[in-house]
């Protein structure tokens, strides 16, 4: 007497169907279809076996009741994949980690994270310090160094720079005062000179000076102190300083 699997295979062949066609229509894996027809489904829950048989019988157009009771479990064992979505067992077993190993890993992670935070903090501090230093250097060079440079293009190549008589102006602010300084016609300073600050400028021919509050600044020309040019709160413009001396244009 033919088995249930053999009878189902015979019906499939009579209908001219291949296992691939059955697989595409029923979504049952090819290995499972072969196992059904060979009566070699093992290690499966009987519920799954009956489910596969019902789907296969319905597709072939036969009554599953005539085949499920007659289906016999196989003598030999063959392993098959239940569904495409079922993941196969891993080839290699992952070694279990002991509690001490996990603690060691956590400690190392915390140590690395702490070191990274310290490095980031040091870099930030370095950049902030560098930025502050550059700002201070820029302000100093703008008000002092840049303004005190002599335009050497005004001196002939045959002249000794050290022997040329220049004009030097020193100003110290007793209170905040707006000041504009022109050296040989070029504006070298135009800003508020803060209380307690002192600046100096040089020129070859002339220095033109404007003060927003003449009574709160002290002037020196070539080391010679100049008395107050005006009263407190008085604005003075067109103060001309040359090699001959200081004059105020009215």
C-alpha angles and dihedrals in degrees: 000000000000118000123241091255094051091049092051091049090051091052091049092051091047088056090050094240126147125215089248091058091048090049092052092049101040099029088225112144116256092237091054092048090052090047091052092052091044093045089235104124106133138162090030126124108256088235091062092045092053090046093054091046092051092051092046094046092047090052091050091046098243132123110264091210089070091058110031096066090046095050110111128201112246127252096225126053122239123174121225137173113255099210138349089248092055109099117227120239113272116264092222128039116232109236113242116246119230120230091248091054091051091050091050091051091050092050092050091048092051091048093051091046091050092050091050091051091050092050092049090049092050092049092050092049091048092051092047092050091048092050093050091048092050092049092051091046090050093051092046094048092046095052101032121010099038092044094048096056116110118225097243091191087077091062119078119238091245093057124091108236092213091055096054113102110232135186117246124192124191122188129184121188120221088184135008109294135174111234134183120192127187119191112201089337096313121111107238100165133023113158146086114293105215124229112280094015123123129197136179135203136185135208139178099221113004147352121212115204135191123185127195093198111020095183097063101056134077119213133201124186114197089339094311115120116232121211119239110297095206147351127284113286093017118129118215128191135180096036103166122201119188136157088273094056144269126316137171119219112220 
